[in-house]
Amino acid sequence: MPTIHPDRRTFIALLGSAAAVVPTVLHAASTPEAPAREGTVSLAGDWRFALDRADVGAADYWFNKTMPSDLKIKLPGILQTQGYGNEITAETQFVAALPRDMRWYLLPQYKAYTEPGNVKVPYLSQPIRHYLGVAWYQRDIEIPEAWAGKRVALSLERTRWRTDVWIGNRMVGTDSSLVAPHDFDLGILKPGMHRLTLRIDNSMQEPVYRPDGHGVSDGEGSTWNGVVGRIELKATSPVWIYDAQVYTDLAKKSAQVRVKIGNLTGKAGSGTLNAGKVSVPVTWAVEGGEAVIDVPMPDAKPWSEFTPILQKLTVVLKGTDADDTRDLTFGMREIKTEGRKILLNGEQLDFRATHDGGGFPLTGYPATDVETWKKILGICKAWGLNAMRFHSWCPPEAAFEAADEIGFYLQPECGMWNNFDPGRKMLGVLNEETEKLLRAYGNHPSFIMLAASNEPAGQYPTQLPEWDLKWRKADPRRLYADGIGRFSPPPGGAGTPYASDFLGTIRGRGPGGWFGGDYEQVMTESTGNADIPCIAHEVGQWCAYPDFGIIEKFSGKGKYAAFPQGIGWGKQAYMVPGNYEIMRDSAEAHGMLSRNKELAHASGRFQVACYKEEIEANLRTPSYSGYHLLDLHDYLGQGGALMGLLDAFWEEKGYVTADEFRQYCNTTVPLVRLKDRVFTSDKMLSAEAELAHFGPKALASVTPIWRIVDAAGKTVQSGSLPKRAAPRGKNLKLGTITADLSKLKSPSAYTLVLELKGTTFRNSWPFWVYPASVDAAVPVGVTVTASWDEAKAELAKGGRVLFLSGKPEKPVPDLALTTVPIFWNRLMNPSRAWMLGLLCDTNHAALGGFPTQANCDWQWVDLLGRTTALNVEALPKSLTPVVQPIDDWNRNLRLAMLFEAKVGEGRLMVTSFDLSEAGLKGHAGAPSLRRSVLDYMASAKFAPATNLTVGELDAWMGGRYWAAPTVITPPAPGDIVDPGQVKPRT
């Protein structure tokens, strides 16, 4: 077939409407190209380019045409950040199914964001442009004379989804992997110039994946089209080392290298294989061969998070038509299970991981450089974590290299969150992807676990146990799990072993194990009391209100703690913070924007308190071998889940530090089983102390010491517990802490501190002590009433009134307070939870007798059960509540639990806390809160700044417990499993 060389006009005519738009020059410069590795030729640079919107290029032989040279794109790079693709409109079809009801453009609050030029999507941080379909990339390559007679291979480090490759008019092959490089054997090419053409299709491939999987979804920005990382040509001998995997044996202090030999000569041959100082004879057939070589490693040290010592071997293949070398880096590391324990190098492992969904807001594509991954994983390690779970995706090799070097464990997944069909097509793809993933990254010691899919569906109970058994037998260097969050039952029936090596369990989480409890009973019930290690699935998910200062970070113009490459190879940042801008606009419209920093900080502190309880409950649970945190950093898709302690750029939000978080997320954590956090002064504090210790070695002797510290930091009681040895493990009993609370001043806030003497390991828990007896008398001149008519009459006389607003006649879920913050996000939470904590005015005298920080904490939670917030949207924005519930960022209602106003000559305090005499019973702090409010109202300080009329209050009263709906259809019950609320005190 002759080659066609049309001019640009002719070629554009051939493309018709499929032609690409010439990109504009934007503000940022591209990342410098990575230097070619030794023995390779880099293809980084300008490529000829065209979009193929109608997918006609293959049928029209575009690969056999020289594309116009003035229509170019940079590779490595992606088309969306170089000005190509479609502008975002209200009709853009994003690859996402969560939240399920995404008809946002029909809701009145979003009408302004549907207009051309101002389209902003509320449920994700949208890409700068969107394109699903085919794009063509082409360039000329020169094969040097030195490569004459050699096999030439092309490697595309990371692309998505399907890649077709041609040399001239010859099709080389196709690859559709989401987890590994796309590698192509170009054969033996004559020296000189050749035309290389890539056809890349990033649309949904068959069999169809679930659109929320992180390898395919717009949720975290994974629908880009292009090639990133290394784009290289490499020459080898016609017989070459196709693969080399290292299997270490700690007991024998040896490494076995298993080699696969490729052969395109069409004839059998023989030669030698060398590694270290060992040489063995090898043979190969027409289709290739295999060989094994055992190499002694007498001086090699084991690899772990504490000793990230790497080993290197060079494997050399010599023989007829064979002259190839492969450099191998690996670690001496073994992992296995023993009952409910995971053992790494014979020692018990606690797997403390954060979830990662592949979100790279500046580039869209995942980082392919080791420096960036060292920063990301280093941040995680600084926060006490030792692992990362890649939810339904697999990172590039740079992540594994970084983890190897710093000592960090990885659990990638095979790019799936899928339904397994009766025809077993998806299982077939899973096995193909697993083989590629293991071949690409199998030698990395940090790669200690592999999961088939997040929460699989369909025929997974019968199909995925086959996957477990197949790949454990093929490659026993790591642990396998067929599903995380949803796993296959034992293939032999109840009471028989699971096929998985470990289980990612969903039930053992949430408030049920907090306050000194654990999840052991739930674990026993959910696993059938199986003797298998369990890791808690997606622990946390407690949200905090956003700090809108993050919006500027999306520009790509700043310096970033985790992203030293900035916008990478793009000309502009990939993600646009339209969702944050909608939130900010809403906050401003509701008069909340001026308090943004306060709201973010207060809600963040409540979030931290919940994360602490959840992590500690996991550490107290004997059957747990760790957890997958969701998440250390924010998640930008699925409606926006702002549940990170760090923002989406892996940077601190300002309300918790790594030092504080490491108190309970660390190798060694002192723990207590302290059921109550709110006491009366006639009680004793009693707490069983224990230790979770997973440090580098056992501690021969530890001395636990404890103290109680007041709000000023002064120690008011202290003691010590018996010395003991601390082997590696959990539930190491330390003794019982007891304290006589009658000796403490009340009402006051205190902190119980437990530490190991002479070490940095300490932990602490806040608690509150209130008087056992509180004067309930109402001061002279103050009226307490639940009747608005009575309140109005007293106000007309110039009186002082505490109005007990009571409860709505019917439950109002959209204003009912919860005892934990929003779980994941309100757009997906079937309970419709909206609360993100409380913002308390700590300078207000009404709270002078009720110790509090600006945020909700456990003394407030004790009062929140069965309460409903007051909607004060209809009242003047100048009204600032004393205690304000923090609303969901999608709604931003001004709410109140306690506020004051001047009404004519009278003065009014309104509360939705139940401060009636009946409501005080069973709540240690309630009498003190009521007393504090009444004493303030009786004092000269009671001088409200906001004036309201009786008419305004009359109009407000009827709607104080009403909120307008903000969604079309409530979330589906199966979207998430809400872990529930803090149970009321009994």
N, C-alpha and C positions, 0 to 999 in steps of 0.2 A: 504494500500500500504506500503510495507516494506521500511525502510530507507536504502539507499546505502551509504557505507563509503569507496569509492575508495581511493587508495593511489594517491600521486600527479601525478605520471607518467600516471596512468590510467585516471585521471581526465583531464589532459592536452590532452590526446588522444581523450577524449570525446569532448573537446572544439575544437580540430584541429586548424585551422588558426585563430580561434576566441580568442586564448589565449592572455593574456596581456603580454606586455614587462615588465620585472622587472625594476623598476625605479632606476636611479642612485641617489646617495646621493649628494645633492646640498648644496649651501653655507649657506642658511639662516635657522634659527630655526623656528619652528611653534609657533603660538600664544598659550599661556597657555589655557587649557580648562576651560570653564566657570563652576563654581561650580553648582551643581544640586540645583534646587529650592526646598523649603521645600515640603515634601510629594511626591517627584519624585525621579526617579533613572535615572541618566545620562548614556547614551550609548556612550558617547564620548570615542574615543580611537582607537585601531587597529581593523579593520574589514577584513575578508577574501574577496577576490575581483577577478573578472575576466571581461574582455571585451567580448562582444558577438557580434562581427562584422556582423555575418551572421544571427543574430536574431533566433537562433535555441534553445536557452536555455529553453524557456517555453515548447516547444514541446518535448524536451529531459529531462524534469523534473529536471532541475538543482536545483530547490528549494528543491527537495527531496534528494539532495546529499550534503554531508558535503564537502565544498570546501577546498582545501589544505591550511594549516595554514601558510605556508611560502610565500604565495602570498598575501600580505597585503596592505592595504591603510588606511590612517588616516581619520576618520570622527569625528567632522566636517572637511570638506575639499572637494576639487574637484580634479578630476583625472588629469587634464591638468597640474597643477602646482606640481604634484607629480611624473612627468616623464612619464605618460601614454598618449596614443593618438598618432596621426600621426604628423610627422614633416611637416612643411609648405613647399609646393612646388608651382610652378607656376600654377599647375592645381588644387590646393585646392579650393573646392567649398564653398566659404563663404556664410553665410546666409545674404544676402544684395541684394538690387536691385538698390540702389543709390550710386554713379552715375550710370546711366543706361548703359553707354558704359564702361565696365570694362575690355576691352581687352588690358590692359596695357602691357601685355607680348609680344604684337606684335609691340610695339613702339620701335624705335631704342634707345631712351634715357634710356630705362629700360632693355636693353638686359643683362647687367652685373648682374642684380638683379634676373635673372631667373635661374641662375646656382645653382645646388645643393650645399648646405652649405652656400649660400649667397642669399637666396630668401628673397626679401624685397618687400612688397606690398605698392604701393604709395597712395592708397585711404583709408587706415585705419591703425591704430596701431594694428598689427596682434597679435593673441595669441601665446604663446610660443609653444603650440601644439593645434591641432584641432581634434575634434572627434564628430561626429554626429551618434548616434545609442544607442544601449543597453549596459548597464553595470550592473553587479550583485554585490551586497554587502551583506555579511552574517556574523552573529556572534551568539554566544550562549548567552542567557539571563537567569538569575536566578530569579524566582519568590519567594520571601520570604514567610515563613510560615504566617507572619502577614497579607499577602494579600489573604489568603485562603477565598474563597467565594466572593471575590470582583471583580468588573469589572476592567479590565486593558485596558488602552488607550495608544496608541503610537502617539507621535507628532513629526513631522519633520518640523522644523520651516521654512526652505526655500529650496526647491529643484525644479528642472525643467527637464522634462516637465511632463511626465507621470510616476507615481510610482505605482507599483504592490507590494503587501505585502503578504507574507506567514508566518504562524507559523507552523513549521514542514511541512507537506504536505498539510495543509489546507490554501486555499487562503482566506485572510481576506478582501481585497478590493482593489480598484483602485482610484487614485485621479490625476487630470490633471490641477490643478489650478496653474496659474502663479502669483496670487495676494495674496494668503493666505497660512498659514501652511497646510501641508498634514496631516490630523488627521485620525487615524484608531482606531476602536473599536475592540480590540483583544478578547473581551468576558471575561468569567471567566476562568482563567487558574489555573491548579493545581500547588501548590508550587513545585519548583524544576527547572531543566534545560530544556530550550526550544530552538529550532533553529529558529532564525528570519532571513528572507531573503527578500531583496529589489531588485526589478528589475526596473531600472531607464532608461527611454528612452528620450533622449534630442533631438531627430530628430523632424522635423515638423509634427505636429499632425493634425488630421481632426476635423473640417473644417480648411482648410489651411489659416493661418494668412498671412498678408502682411509681407514680410521678413525684412522690415525696422522698424517694431514696436520694441520698446526698451525692451520688455520682451523676444524677440526671436532673435534679430539680432546680428551679429558680429560687427556692427557699433560701439557700445560702450561696446562690450565684453560679451554679454549675451547668449553665446552658451555653457556654461560650463555644466559639468555633475558631480553631487555629492550631498551632503547634507551639508548645512551650518546653523549656529545658534544652537539652542538647539535641541538635539535629546534625547527625554525623554520618560520614562514610568511613568504612574501615575495610582494609584489605587483609585477607588471611590466605593461607595455603589452601589448595582445593580439598584437602582433608584437614579438618580443624576441630578444635575443642568446642563442641556445641554447648555443653553445660558441665559445671563442676560444682558439686555440693559437698560440704564438709560435715561429717558426723563425729562429734567428739565423745570420748570415753574418759571420764574423770578417774575412774578406778584404775584403768590401764595407762593413764596419762598418754593417750594417743589420739590421733585424728585420722579418720578414714575419709579419703577423698573419692567420691563416686563420680566418674567421668562418663559423659556421653560424647561420642565422636561423630561428627558430620562428615559426609563424603559425597561430593558431586562429580567424582571422576568416572563413575560407572564401572568401577572394578574394585575387587577386594585388595587388601594390602596389610602390611604389618609394620611395627616399629617399636619404640620404647616410650614409656611414660615416666617422667621424673617429677618428684616433689620432695623438697628438703634434700636429704642425702639418700633417698630411696629411689630405686629405679626398677620398673617391672616391664616385661614384654607385653605388647598389646597387638591385637589383630582387629581388623574391621572388614565387614562384608560390603557388598555393593551399596546397601542402604545405610551403612554406618556401623557403629559398634559401641560397646560399653567396657569399662575397665574400673578396677578398684585398686587403690594404693593406700597402705597403712603407714602412717608417719609417726614415729615416737615424738612425744612432746614432754620430755622429762622435767623441764624447768618451767613449763607454762602454768600460770596462776589462774584460778577460776575467775570468770567474769560475772559481775553482779552490779547492782546499783551502788554498792560501796567500793567495789574494785573493778572499775570498767577497763580492764586490761585486755587489749586486743592482740591477736596473733596474726602473723602473715606467712603465707606460703606461696611459692610460685610453682605452677604446674607447667611442664614443658612436654609437648608431644613432638616426637621426631620419627621420621620414617618415609616410606615411598609417598611422594606428593604431600607430605605432612611436615610442617615446621610452624608450630603455633604455641603461644604462651598465654597463660591466664594467671593473673595475680589475684590471690584470694585473701580476704580479711575476714576473720571470724573470732569467736570467743569460746573459751573452754567453759561450757555451760550445759547443765542438764536440768530438766524440769519434769516432774511427775506428780502424781497424787497419792495420798495415803489416807484412806478414809475420807474425812471431811477437810483435810488439809491439802494445801498446795506446797510442794517442796521444791525449792530452787537450790541446786547444789547440796541437797540433803537438809536444808534448813527451811523452816516454815516461812511462807511468804504471805504478807498482807498487801493486797493489790489495791492501791489508792489511786484511782484513775479519774480523770475528767473526760467527759464526752467531747468529741470534736466532730462537727458536721462539714468541715471543709470550707468554712467561710473566710474568704480573703477579700474584704471590701474594697481594697485599693486596686487589685489586679483582676479579680474574678477567678483566675486560675490559682492552684496551690503553688506555694513556693517550691522551686527546684534547687535552691542553693542551701548548703549546710548552715551558713551563717544565720539565715532567718530561722531555720528550725532549731538551732541551738538557743536562740533568744526565746522562742516560744516555749520549748521544753524546759529551758532554764528558769523561766518565769514560773512554770508549773512546779518545778522542783523547789524553788524558793518558797512556794506556798505549801510545802509539805507533801505534795503528791509525788508518786514514783512511777506513774503510768498514764497512758492515754488510750482511750477507746475511740477508734475511728468508726462512727456510726454509719453503716451502709456505704462506706467508701474506703479506699486505700490510698495513702499518700505516696508521692514520689520517693525515690531512693534516698534523697537528701535527708528526709525525716528519719529513716533507719540509721543512716550514717551518724547523724547528730545524736540520736539516742544511744547508739553504741559507744560513742566517745564520752558522753557525760554520765552514763549509767542510768538509763531510763527504760521502762518496759513499754512495749507496744502491743496492742490488740487490734490489728486491722480487720476489716470485713470485706467480703467478696463483691462489694458494690451493690448489694441487694437488700431490698425491703419488699419482698415479692410474694406473689401467689404462685404456688407450685401446682401446675396443671396436671390433669389425669394423663395427658399424653407424654409427660416427662420432658417436655422441651426445656422448661426452665431448669430442671435438674441437669440436663445436658450442658446448658450454658454455664451453670454453676461449676460443674466439674472442669470445663475448659478454663474458666477464669481462675479456679483454684490452682490448676497446673501452672498457669502463667505466673500467678502471684508467687507461688513457692519457688519457681525457677528464678524469678527476678530478685527476690529478697530473702530466700531461705537461709542464707549463710549468716544473716545478721543476728547476733546474740540477743539483741533487744526484742526481737520478734518472738515472743514467748507464747502467744495465744492467737488463735484464728477462729473467727465465727463465720458461719455460712451466710446468715441473714439477720437483720433486725426484725423481730416480731413477724416471722413468716406466717403465711396463710395458705389455704387450700389443702393440698395433699401432703403437706410437710410431715405429719406424724409418721407416715409410712415411708416416705422417700428420703428424708434427711438422715435418719440413722444409717442408711447406706453410705451417705457422704462421710459421716463420722468414721465409720469402720474402714472405708477405702483409703482415706487420706492419713489416718493414724498409722495404718500399716505401711503406706508408701513413704511417709516422712514423720517419724515419731519424735522429732526434735522440739515439738511444741504441743500445747494442749488444744483440743478442738471442742467447739460448741456449735451445735447445729442451729440454734436460734437463741438470740438474746432478748429477754423479755417474754418470749413465748418459745418453749422448747418441746421437742418431741418426747412423748411418754416412753417408758422402757419398752423396747420392741418385743420382749418376751412376756409382757404383761405386768400388772401391778406386783410389786415385791421383787422383781428381777432388776438387774443393773440397767442403768441408762446407757445409751450409746455414746452420749457426750462425755467428755472428761470433766466438765464443770457446767453448772447451770447459772444462767443470768436471770435471777428471780425478781418478780415485780411486786409480790405481796409484802415482803418484809421491809417496809419503809413507812414513813409518816408518823403522825403524833402518837400512834398506839404504843410505840416503844420509848417515847421521850420520858424525861423526868425520872431517870434512874431505872427505867424499864429496858426491855430488849424485845427482839422479834423471834425468840426461839420457838415458842408455841406455834406461831404463824408459819415459821419455816418447816416445822415438823409436819403440819397439816398440808402445806402446799407441795411438799416434795415426797410425801409418803414415808417420811422418816428415812429417806435414802442416805446411804453412806457415800456421799459425793460432795465435793466442795461447791459452795454457792457464793456468787457475787451479786450484790444488790444492784438491780437495774434502775438506772436513771434516778438516783437519789437526789433529793432537793427539789429543784424546780420552783423555789419560792421567789416571787418577783419583787422588784423595787421600782419606785417611780424614776423615770429617766431624768438625767441632767442634760438639758438641751445644749449645753456646751459641746456635746459630742458632734453636733451637726458640722462644725467647722472641720473636724477631723476627716470627713469624707472628701475634702477638697484634694487631698494628696499633696498638699504644699508644706506640711509640717514635718517634724521629726517624730518618729514612732519607735516606741520601746521594742516592739516585736517585728516591725517591718522596715528594716534598714534599706531595702531596695525601693521603698515608696511605691509608685505606680508601675514599677517594673518596666516591661517592654511596651507599655501603652503610651498614648499621647494624652490621656486623661484617666481619671479614676473610674473604676468599673461601676461601683454602686453609687446610687443617688439617694440621699436620706429623705426622700419625699414623705415616708411614713413618720419620721421624727418631726418634719416640718408641719405635718397635719396635727400631730400631738401638740406642738408648740403653739400653733394658731388657736387650737381649741383651748389650751390653758389661758392664753391671752384673752380670748373672748369671754371666758368665765371669771376673769379677774384673778387668776392663779399664777400667772407667769412671774410676777414680781417675787413670789415666794418659792420659785423653782428650786433653788439650792437647799432651802430648808426642807421642802417636801422630799427631795431626793435623799438627803441625809437621814431624816427621821425614818422614812420607809426602809432605807438601807440597813439601819441598825436593827430594825425588827426582823428583816430578812436574815441578817447574820445570826441573830439569836436562834432562829429556826434551823439554819444550817448546822449550827453547833449541836443542837439537840439530836438532829438526825444522824450526824456522823458519830456522835458518842453512842447512840443506841446501837448502831452497827458494830462498833468496837466492843460493846458489851455482849453481843450475841455470839455464843460459842460456835454456832454452825457457819457463821459468815467468814469468808476468806477475803473480804474487801468490798469495794463498791465502785460503781461507775457514777461519778458525780455529774449531774446535769444542772448546772455547768459551772465551771470556774469563770467563764466569760459569757457575755450575752449572745443570744441567738436571734438572727435578723429575719427569719422566715416564719411560716405557719401562724401568721397573725402577729408575730413579734413577741418573743419570749424574753423579757428583760430580767432574767433570773440569775444573771452572773454577778459574782462579786467583783469582777473586772468588766470593763466595757467590751464591745466587739473588737476593739483593737488591742486587747490584752493589757489594758492600762487601768490603774487604780481609779476607783470612783470617788475616793476621798472619805469613805466612812469606815473602812476596815483596812488594816495593814497585814502584810504577810506574817509579821511577827505575832500578831494577835491570832491569826488563823492557825498558825502552827502549834498553838497550845493544844488543839484537839485534832489536828490533821498533821501527823508526824510519825516518825519511826517509833517514838516512845511517848505514850500519853497516859498521865494519871487520870483516873476516872472516879466518880462517886455514883452511888445509887441514892439520889436525893429526890424523894417523891414530891415534896412540897417546896414551893418557893415563897409562899406567903404564910406567915405565922402570926399568932398572937403571943404576947409576952409571957403567958403562963405555960408555954410549950417548951419541949426540949427538941433540939435539932439532933437528928441521928442519921448518919449516912455510912453505908458500907463503902469502903475505898478499895479500888482494884487498879491493876496496871495492865496496859497493853504494850508489849515491848517487842519490836521487830527491828532493832538496831543491828549493827554489824556483828555483834557477839553478845553472849550472855553477860549479865552484870553479876559479879560475884557477891556484892552486897549493896543494898540500897537502904537508905533511911528516909521514910516518908515523914514529912512534917507538914502541919496544917496551921492555918491562922484565919481569924475572922477580922476583916478590915472594914472600917467605917467609910463614909463618903469622903472624908478628908484624907484618907489613906493611912489612918492610924490603926495599928493592930490592937484589938480590944480583947481577944481571946486567942490562945494558941495551944499547940500540943504536938506530940510526935507519936508515931506508930512503930511497932517493932521492926527491927532490921530483918531483912530477908534477902535471899538470892533471887535474881530475876532472870530466869531462862527466857529464850525467845518464845513468844506466844502471847495469849490473851487470857483474861479472867484470872490474873494472878492476884490472889487475895492479899490485901495490905492491912486490914483491920477495920475497926469501927470508929468513926469520928462522932463525938457527942459534945454538945454545948448547951449550957443552961441559958435560955434566951431571956429569962427574967432579969439577968444581970446587964442586959443591953438596953440602951436608951430607945424609946419608941415614941412616935412612929419614926422609923429611920430605915434607910437602905444600907445593906451590907454586902460584902463579898466574901465567900468562902474560897480560900486558896489552898491548893494541895500541890506540893512539889517534892522532888527527890533531892535531898540535901546534897549540895556540892555539884549539882548538875544544872543544866539550863531547862530541864523538863519540869514544867509547871502548868497548872490549869486552874480555872476559877469559875465560880458560879454566883450570880447575884441572887440575893433573897431580901425579903422585906419583913420587918417586925412591926406590928401594930399593937397598941394597948389592948389588953384583954377586956378592959371595960372603958367605954367611951360615953361621955355625957351626951345624952340624946335630946336634952332640952332645947327648944327653939328660942333663940334670943328675943327679948322684948323688942317689938317694933318690926319683926320679920314674920311674914306669913308664908307657910308652906302649904301648897294646895295643888291638887290635880284638876281643879275646876277652873276653866278659863274665865267663866263668868265671875267667880269669886276673885280671881286674880285681877280682872279689870276693875272691879269695885275697889279693891285695895289700892291699885295704882292711881285711880281717880282721886283718892284721898291723899296721894303723895306717899303711899306706903312702899315698903320694900317686900318684894314677892319672889319666892323660889317656886317657879312653876314646874311641876313634875309632868312632863309631856305624856308619859305613859307609853302605851303600845298601840299600833294601828289595830282596827277591828279585825282585819284579815292580814295574814302574813304578807310582807312586801319584800320578796327576794332581792329586788334591785336596790334596796336600801338596808337590808338586814346585815348587821355586822357579823364578821367571822372571827374565829380565834387564831387563825393563821392568815398570812397574806395570799394573794392570788396564786394559784398553782398553774404553772406554764403560761397561760394567758386567758383573759376573759372571753376572747372570741372562740376559744375551743373548750373551755371548761364547762361541762354540763351542769355543774352546780350553780353557775352564773355568779360565782364569787367575784367581788369587785374591790374589796378593801385591801389597802396596802399599808395598813398601820394607822397610827395616830400622830398628829402634830400637836404637841402640848406647849403652851406658853409658860415656860419655866420661871419667868419673872413675874407672873401674875399671882397676886396675893391669895386668890381663891384656892390655889394649890399649895399654899405655904405649909399646911399641915398634912400634905400627902406627897411624900418624897417621889420625885420623878425626874427623868431626863426628858429631853424634847420628844423622844420617840416612845412608841408603845413597847412595853415590856411585860413580864409575866404578872406583875401586880395589876396591870390594866386588863390583861386577858381574863383574869379571874372575875372581872365585872362585865365582860362583853357578851356572855352567853344570853341568847334570846333578847338582844337589844336591837333597836332600829335607829339609823341615823336620821337626823333632821335635815331636810333639803332646804337650804336657806338661799337658793338661787333668786327667789322673788324679793329678798330683802336687800338693802343697799350694799354695794361692794365694800363700803367702808367698815362694815361689820366684820370684825376679826374674832373668830371663836377662841375661847380659852382652851378647849379640847376639840380638835377638828379631825374627823376621819379622813384619810387620804384616799381619794377616789382613783379608779382605774384611769390610766392615761388616755384611753379612747373616749372618755366621757367628761372627766374633769369637773364634776359638779362641786360646788361649794357646799360643804356639809358641816354639821356641828353635832357634838354631844353635850357641849356646855357653852353657852354664850350669854352675854349681858347686853342690856340696852337701857337708855333713859326713855321713859314713856311719860310725857308731860312732866309733872312734878314727881312722879314715882320712879322707882328703879326696879328693874326686872332682871332676874337670872332664870334662864330656861335650861333644863337638862333632860336628856333622853336616857341617862343612866337611871336605873331604878333605885332611887334614894328614899323610897318610902320605908316605913318601919318594917313592913313585911319583906321588902326587897333586900334589907341589910343582912338578913339571917343567912348564915352559911358562907359569908364572904368576909374574911378577916379584915380587909382594907376598906370595905364599904362604909362602916361607921366613921372611920377617920376621914374619908373623903367628904361625907356629908357634914361632919363637924367643921372641917376646913372651909367649906363653902359658906356655911352659916356664920362662922366667926368673921369671915371676910365681909359678908353682907351686913353684919351688925356694926362694922367699923366705919371710920371716916374715909377709908380707902375705897369704899364702894361708890365709885363715881364713873359710870360707863361713859365712853367717849362717843358712842353712836346713839343718835336720837331716832326713835321710831314712834309713829302715831298708833293709836288704838285701831284706827282704820286699816293701816298697813298690816298690823298683826292679825286683825280679824280676817282679812283677805288671805293671809298666809296660812292660818291655822288649818283650813280645809285641805290644803295641798301639801302640808309639811311632810307627809309620809308617801309622797308620790314622785315617781321619776318616769320620764318619757322613755319608751323603748328605743334601743340603739341598734338593734339587729332585725333582720327580716325573719330569719328562722333560727331558733336556738340551736346550740351545738348538739351534735349527735352523741348519745351516751357512750358509744364505743370509741370516741376519738382519744380520750385519755382516761386513765383510771385514777380518779381523785383519791388521795390517801386519807381524806377526812379531816376532822377538826380535833382540837384539844378537848378532851372530855371534861364536863363541868365537875367541880369538886363535890364530893359527897360527904 
